[in-house]
């Protein structure tokens, strides 16, 4: 799965930075959401791990914009983010729906 450079949430642009391990300065974590700067930062790792971290931090961002109490509930955020990562990475799609042109 590709990690996006940015996402839009409720009219806000949230930038996403993937940072090399040698430049990562946050010991004990592999990602974070900085609400003051609308930034998700992820330590570069295996693609599957980075996807999980991205969705974990995206869940924090969504809950922060919703001003929801679950924003700080790491158990909920990790479970929800992990399930979202799994759902999207395993999704199977039919052929695109083609609309008939308007006459």
Backbone as JSON Lines, residues from 0, in Angstrom:
{"i":0,"aa":"X","n":[0.83,-1.17,0.0],"ca":[0.0,0.0,0.0],"c":[0.89,1.24,0.0]}
{"i":1,"aa":"X","n":[0.52,2.22,-0.78],"ca":[1.23,3.48,-0.81],"c":[0.75,4.38,0.32]}
{"i":2,"aa":"X","n":[1.67,5.09,0.91],"ca":[1.34,6.07,1.95],"c":[1.15,7.42,1.24]}
{"i":3,"aa":"X","n":[0.02,8.09,1.45],"ca":[-0.21,9.37,0.77],"c":[0.71,10.46,1.32]}
{"i":4,"aa":"X","n":[0.94,11.5,0.52],"ca":[1.7,12.66,0.98],"c":[0.84,13.61,1.8]}
{"i":5,"aa":"X","n":[-0.47,13.57,1.53],"ca":[-1.4,14.42,2.27],"c":[-2.8,13.88,2.11]}
{"i":6,"aa":"X","n":[-3.65,14.25,3.05],"ca":[-5.07,13.89,3.01],"c":[-5.88,15.12,3.41]}
{"i":7,"aa":"X","n":[-7.13,15.14,3.0],"ca":[-8.06,16.2,3.36],"c":[-9.04,15.66,4.4]}
{"i":8,"aa":"X","n":[-9.2,16.39,5.49],"ca":[-10.15,16.03,6.54],"c":[-10.89,17.29,6.97]}
{"i":9,"aa":"X","n":[-12.19,17.33,6.74],"ca":[-13.03,18.45,7.17],"c":[-12.45,19.8,6.72]}
{"i":10,"aa":"X","n":[-11.97,19.86,5.5],"ca":[-11.43,21.11,4.98],"c":[-10.0,21.4,5.39]}
{"i":11,"aa":"X","n":[-9.39,20.51,6.16],"ca":[-8.0,20.69,6.59],"c":[-7.11,19.77,5.77]}
{"i":12,"aa":"X","n":[-5.95,20.28,5.38],"ca":[-4.95,19.44,4.74],"c":[-4.03,18.91,5.82]}
{"i":13,"aa":"X","n":[-3.92,17.58,5.9],"ca":[-3.0,16.93,6.83],"c":[-1.86,16.38,5.99]}
{"i":14,"aa":"X","n":[-0.66,16.92,6.19],"ca":[0.52,16.45,5.47],"c":[1.05,15.2,6.14]}
{"i":15,"aa":"X","n":[1.65,14.33,5.33],"ca":[2.2,13.07,5.82],"c":[3.67,13.02,5.45]}
{"i":16,"aa":"X","n":[4.53,12.82,6.44],"ca":[5.97,12.73,6.2],"c":[6.46,11.35,6.62]}
{"i":17,"aa":"X","n":[7.19,10.7,5.73],"ca":[7.85,9.44,6.05],"c":[9.32,9.78,6.28]}
{"i":18,"aa":"X","n":[9.82,9.45,7.45],"ca":[11.15,9.89,7.88],"c":[12.09,8.7,8.02]}
{"i":19,"aa":"X","n":[13.28,8.85,7.49],"ca":[14.3,7.79,7.55],"c":[14.64,7.49,9.01]}
{"i":20,"aa":"X","n":[14.92,6.2,9.31],"ca":[15.24,5.82,10.7],"c":[16.39,6.63,11.3]}
{"i":21,"aa":"X","n":[17.42,6.92,10.51],"ca":[18.56,7.66,11.08],"c":[18.21,9.11,11.41]}
{"i":22,"aa":"X","n":[17.12,9.63,10.82],"ca":[16.68,11.0,11.09],"c":[15.55,11.06,12.12]}
{"i":23,"aa":"X","n":[15.03,9.9,12.52],"ca":[13.9,9.84,13.46],"c":[14.39,10.17,14.86]}
{"i":24,"aa":"X","n":[13.78,11.14,15.5],"ca":[14.23,11.6,16.81],"c":[13.25,11.26,17.94]}
{"i":25,"aa":"X","n":[12.29,10.42,17.69],"ca":[11.24,10.13,18.67],"c":[11.35,8.7,19.15]}
{"i":26,"aa":"X","n":[12.23,8.46,20.09],"ca":[12.44,7.1,20.6],"c":[11.18,6.58,21.26]}
{"i":27,"aa":"X","n":[10.93,5.31,21.06],"ca":[9.78,4.67,21.69],"c":[8.5,4.75,20.89]}
{"i":28,"aa":"X","n":[8.52,5.43,19.74],"ca":[7.31,5.46,18.9],"c":[7.74,5.37,17.43]}
{"i":29,"aa":"X","n":[6.81,4.98,16.6],"ca":[7.09,4.85,15.17],"c":[6.25,5.8,14.32]}
{"i":30,"aa":"X","n":[5.46,6.64,15.0],"ca":[4.67,7.62,14.3],"c":[3.97,8.53,15.28]}
{"i":31,"aa":"X","n":[3.51,9.67,14.78],"ca":[2.74,10.58,15.63],"c":[1.91,11.51,14.76]}
{"i":32,"aa":"X","n":[0.86,12.05,15.37],"ca":[0.06,13.09,14.74],"c":[0.3,14.37,15.51]}
{"i":33,"aa":"X","n":[0.68,15.43,14.8],"ca":[0.91,16.74,15.39],"c":[-0.25,17.65,14.98]}
{"i":34,"aa":"X","n":[-1.26,17.81,15.85],"ca":[-2.44,18.6,15.47],"c":[-2.12,20.07,15.22]}
{"i":35,"aa":"X","n":[-1.14,20.62,15.92],"ca":[-0.81,22.04,15.75],"c":[-0.29,22.34,14.35]}
{"i":36,"aa":"X","n":[0.37,21.35,13.75],"ca":[0.95,21.53,12.41],"c":[0.25,20.69,11.34]}
{"i":37,"aa":"X","n":[-0.86,20.05,11.7],"ca":[-1.59,19.17,10.76],"c":[-0.62,18.23,10.05]}
{"i":38,"aa":"X","n":[0.12,17.47,10.84],"ca":[1.16,16.59,10.3],"c":[1.08,15.2,10.91]}
{"i":39,"aa":"X","n":[1.13,14.21,10.04],"ca":[1.34,12.82,10.45],"c":[2.77,12.49,10.06]}
{"i":40,"aa":"X","n":[3.57,12.04,11.02],"ca":[4.95,11.63,10.76],"c":[5.07,10.13,11.02]}
{"i":41,"aa":"X","n":[5.76,9.45,10.11],"ca":[5.9,8.0,10.19],"c":[7.37,7.65,9.99]}
{"i":42,"aa":"X","n":[7.91,6.8,10.87],"ca":[9.27,6.31,10.71],"c":[9.28,5.25,9.61]}
{"i":43,"aa":"X","n":[10.2,5.4,8.63],"ca":[10.27,4.44,7.53],"c":[10.54,3.04,8.08]}
{"i":44,"aa":"X","n":[9.79,2.06,7.58],"ca":[9.89,0.67,8.02],"c":[9.33,-0.21,6.9]}
{"i":45,"aa":"X","n":[9.01,-1.46,7.23],"ca":[8.36,-2.34,6.25],"c":[7.05,-1.72,5.81]}
{"i":46,"aa":"X","n":[6.66,-1.88,4.53],"ca":[5.41,-1.28,4.04],"c":[4.19,-1.64,4.88]}
{"i":47,"aa":"X","n":[4.07,-2.89,5.3],"ca":[2.89,-3.28,6.09],"c":[2.87,-2.57,7.44]}
{"i":48,"aa":"X","n":[4.04,-2.39,8.05],"ca":[4.1,-1.68,9.33],"c":[3.77,-0.21,9.13]}
{"i":49,"aa":"X","n":[4.31,0.4,8.07],"ca":[4.03,1.81,7.82],"c":[2.55,2.03,7.54]}
{"i":50,"aa":"X","n":[1.9,1.11,6.85],"ca":[0.47,1.24,6.59],"c":[-0.3,1.23,7.91]}
{"i":51,"aa":"X","n":[0.04,0.31,8.8],"ca":[-0.63,0.25,10.1],"c":[-0.42,1.55,10.87]}
{"i":52,"aa":"X","n":[0.82,2.05,10.88],"ca":[1.13,3.29,11.6],"c":[0.36,4.46,10.98]}
{"i":53,"aa":"X","n":[0.32,4.52,9.63],"ca":[-0.41,5.6,8.97],"c":[-1.87,5.61,9.4]}
{"i":54,"aa":"X","n":[-2.54,4.45,9.36],"ca":[-3.95,4.4,9.72],"c":[-4.17,4.66,11.21]}
{"i":55,"aa":"X","n":[-3.23,4.25,12.04],"ca":[-3.29,4.57,13.47],"c":[-3.27,6.09,13.65]}
{"i":56,"aa":"X","n":[-2.31,6.75,13.02],"ca":[-2.19,8.21,13.16],"c":[-3.34,8.93,12.47]}
{"i":57,"aa":"X","n":[-3.83,8.4,11.35],"ca":[-4.99,8.98,10.69],"c":[-6.21,8.92,11.61]}
{"i":58,"aa":"X","n":[-6.35,7.84,12.35],"ca":[-7.45,7.72,13.31],"c":[-7.32,8.8,14.38]}
{"i":59,"aa":"X","n":[-6.1,9.03,14.88],"ca":[-5.89,10.14,15.83],"c":[-6.33,11.46,15.21]}
{"i":60,"aa":"X","n":[-5.93,11.7,13.95],"ca":[-6.26,12.97,13.28],"c":[-7.76,13.14,13.14]}
{"i":61,"aa":"X","n":[-8.45,12.1,12.72],"ca":[-9.9,12.17,12.56],"c":[-10.58,12.46,13.89]}
{"i":62,"aa":"X","n":[-10.18,11.73,14.93],"ca":[-10.78,11.93,16.25],"c":[-10.47,13.32,16.8]}
{"i":63,"aa":"X","n":[-9.28,13.84,16.52],"ca":[-8.93,15.19,16.98],"c":[-9.82,16.21,16.31]}
{"i":64,"aa":"X","n":[-10.03,16.07,15.01],"ca":[-10.89,17.02,14.3],"c":[-12.35,16.91,14.74]}
{"i":65,"aa":"X","n":[-12.73,15.74,15.2],"ca":[-14.08,15.55,15.72],"c":[-14.18,16.0,17.18]}
{"i":66,"aa":"X","n":[-13.06,16.36,17.79],"ca":[-12.99,16.7,19.22],"c":[-13.56,15.56,20.06]}
{"i":67,"aa":"X","n":[-13.23,14.35,19.68],"ca":[-13.78,13.16,20.34],"c":[-12.89,12.69,21.48]}
{"i":68,"aa":"X","n":[-13.5,12.22,22.55],"ca":[-12.77,11.75,23.72],"c":[-11.86,10.56,23.42]}
{"i":69,"aa":"X","n":[-12.18,9.77,22.41],"ca":[-11.37,8.59,22.09],"c":[-10.02,8.95,21.47]}
{"i":70,"aa":"X","n":[-9.77,10.23,21.2],"ca":[-8.51,10.69,20.61],"c":[-7.3,10.15,21.37]}
{"i":71,"aa":"X","n":[-7.37,10.09,22.68],"ca":[-6.24,9.66,23.5],"c":[-6.31,8.2,23.92]}
{"i":72,"aa":"X","n":[-7.3,7.46,23.45],"ca":[-7.46,6.05,23.82],"c":[-6.63,5.2,22.86]}
{"i":73,"aa":"X","n":[-5.39,4.9,23.24],"ca":[-4.47,4.19,22.36],"c":[-4.95,2.79,21.99]}
{"i":74,"aa":"X","n":[-5.66,2.12,22.89],"ca":[-6.18,0.79,22.58],"c":[-7.21,0.88,21.46]}
{"i":75,"aa":"X","n":[-8.15,1.82,21.58],"ca":[-9.15,2.0,20.54],"c":[-8.5,2.43,19.23]}
{"i":76,"aa":"X","n":[-7.63,3.43,19.28],"ca":[-7.0,3.97,18.07],"c":[-6.2,2.89,17.36]}
{"i":77,"aa":"X","n":[-5.44,2.08,18.11],"ca":[-4.63,1.04,17.49],"c":[-5.5,-0.04,16.86]}
{"i":78,"aa":"X","n":[-6.55,-0.45,17.55],"ca":[-7.45,-1.47,17.0],"c":[-8.18,-0.95,15.76]}
{"i":79,"aa":"X","n":[-8.75,0.24,15.85],"ca":[-9.5,0.8,14.74],"c":[-8.58,1.07,13.54]}
{"i":80,"aa":"X","n":[-7.43,1.68,13.79],"ca":[-6.48,1.95,12.71],"c":[-6.0,0.66,12.04]}
{"i":81,"aa":"X","n":[-5.74,-0.36,12.84],"ca":[-5.31,-1.64,12.29],"c":[-6.38,-2.31,11.45]}
{"i":82,"aa":"X","n":[-7.62,-2.26,11.92],"ca":[-8.72,-2.84,11.15],"c":[-8.96,-2.06,9.86]}
{"i":83,"aa":"X","n":[-8.83,-0.74,9.91],"ca":[-8.99,0.07,8.7],"c":[-7.88,-0.26,7.69]}
{"i":84,"aa":"X","n":[-6.66,-0.38,8.16],"ca":[-5.54,-0.75,7.28],"c":[-5.8,-2.11,6.63]}
{"i":85,"aa":"X","n":[-6.26,-3.07,7.42],"ca":[-6.54,-4.41,6.9],"c":[-7.67,-4.38,5.88]}
{"i":86,"aa":"X","n":[-8.73,-3.65,6.18],"ca":[-9.88,-3.6,5.26],"c":[-9.47,-3.0,3.91]}
{"i":87,"aa":"X","n":[-8.75,-1.91,3.94],"ca":[-8.39,-1.25,2.68],"c":[-7.31,-2.0,1.91]}
{"i":88,"aa":"X","n":[-6.37,-2.64,2.62],"ca":[-5.31,-3.36,1.92],"c":[-5.8,-4.68,1.34]}
{"i":89,"aa":"X","n":[-6.91,-5.21,1.85],"ca":[-7.43,-6.49,1.35],"c":[-8.67,-6.31,0.47]}
{"i":90,"aa":"X","n":[-9.08,-5.07,0.23],"ca":[-10.3,-4.81,-0.53],"c":[-10.19,-5.34,-1.96]}
{"i":91,"aa":"X","n":[-11.25,-5.91,-2.44],"ca":[-11.36,-6.4,-3.82],"c":[-12.45,-5.58,-4.5]}
{"i":92,"aa":"X","n":[-12.16,-5.1,-5.69],"ca":[-13.09,-4.22,-6.39],"c":[-13.56,-4.85,-7.69]}
{"i":93,"aa":"X","n":[-14.81,-4.55,-8.06],"ca":[-15.32,-4.91,-9.37],"c":[-14.81,-3.88,-10.37]}
{"i":94,"aa":"X","n":[-15.1,-4.12,-11.63],"ca":[-14.73,-3.15,-12.66],"c":[-15.41,-1.81,-12.35]}
{"i":95,"aa":"X","n":[-14.79,-0.71,-12.74],"ca":[-15.41,0.6,-12.49],"c":[-16.78,0.69,-13.14]}
{"i":96,"aa":"X","n":[-17.67,1.39,-12.48],"ca":[-19.02,1.61,-13.02],"c":[-18.92,2.7,-14.07]}
{"i":97,"aa":"X","n":[-19.39,2.4,-15.24],"ca":[-19.37,3.4,-16.31],"c":[-20.75,4.03,-16.41]}
{"i":98,"aa":"X","n":[-20.75,5.34,-16.36],"ca":[-22.02,6.06,-16.47],"c":[-22.31,6.33,-17.94]}
{"i":99,"aa":"X","n":[-23.6,6.29,-18.23],"ca":[-24.01,6.62,-19.59],"c":[-23.95,8.15,-19.76]}
{"i":100,"aa":"X","n":[-23.44,8.63,-20.88],"ca":[-23.38,10.07,-21.08],"c":[-24.78,10.68,-21.13]}
{"i":101,"aa":"X","n":[-24.9,11.88,-20.58],"ca":[-26.18,12.6,-20.62],"c":[-26.39,13.14,-22.02]}
{"i":102,"aa":"X","n":[-27.63,13.07,-22.48],"ca":[-27.95,13.59,-23.83],"c":[-28.71,14.86,-23.74]}
